[in-house]
Amino acid sequence: MGRGRKHFFDDLATLPWPVGLAVGVLGYMAIAHGIPWLFARSGGAFATIFGSATHPFMPLAWMFLGLCLIAAAVSFFGARRTRRLLDTRRGLDSLAALGWRDFERLVGEAYRRRGYTVEETGLGGADGGIDLILRRDGKRTLVQRKQWRREKVPVNVVREMYGLLAHHGADAVRIAALGGFTPEAARFADDKPIELIDGAMLLELIREVQPAGNMPSETARTFERSAAGPGVPPCPKCSAVMVRRTNRRTGEKFWGCSAFPVCKGSR
């Protein structure tokens, strides 16, 4: 199910909190002082009504300021929670355990830390669609995320995003999916401006923007190894659980440490 229609204060809450604060102060000044000043200039009864400090627009001015302050607070605490979400991810299981909305925020924060301007479009939802729009260096990239862990993304999903790429006139598409992609989907995206990001690549992207030294504790390593199931070897360097990766040059499969790039152990 997609998300409902957004309104002004919903959009304001998605912007950095100083923006909400500034909009609130400017709006208050305009309603409390700017508009009454214009009415008072006309003279007559308007001058009497709007020349007072308790003119009829004052409650509206305070209401607008209050709503903007609430939006700024939602933005502030939401951003702090999202940063914590990203900084505490240790493996694929911790990504799969998130709700779809938190997973979307997590992906957005990872790209934000890589220097992108991130817009949460409101066009996606639990079922997919365009979840994020990334902007950097004058280019626009559409992002869809799939939290499927036990199911690969089929080719029709990639085709749909390619159609949206042309429809919106974007420069590229990225699809992040924990469970990976079918061979048909990979072949379709091969010669197009479409980047397919599987679980291992997404975890790698997150590790790269986490604080330095954010290595999993021994307790976390033990938990991840037990959750990974039989046949998944531990890292020879740090004992964390390993994930299957593909060498981009040779196509050869290998085991890589889930703590990459902090740890670069491989088998």
Sequence and secondary structure as in RCSB ss.txt:
>XXXX:A:sequence
MGRGRKHFFDDLATLPWPVGLAVGVLGYMAIAHGIPWLFARSGGAFATIFGSATHPFMPLAWMFLGLCLIAAAVS
FFGARRTRRLLDTRRGLDSLAALGWRDFERLVGEAYRRRGYTVEETGLGGADGGIDLILRRDGKRTLVQRKQWRR
EKVPVNVVREMYGLLAHHGADAVRIAALGGFTPEAARFADDKPIELIDGAMLLELIREVQPAGNMPSETARTFER
SAAGPGVPPCPKCSAVMVRRTNRRTGEKFWGCSAFPVCKGSR
>XXXX:A:secstr
 B     HHHHHHHS HHHHHHHHHHHHHIIIIIHHHHHHHT HHHHHHHTSTT TTHHHHHHHHHHHHHHHHHH
HHHHHHHHHHHHT  SHHHHHTS HHHHHHHHHHHHHTTT EEEE SS BTT S  EEEEETTEEEEEEEE  SS
S B HHHHHHHHHHHHHHT SEEEEEETT B HHHHHHHTTTTEEEE HHHHHHHHHHHS TT    HHHHHHHH
HHH TT  B TTT  BEEEEE TTT  EEEEETTTTT   B 
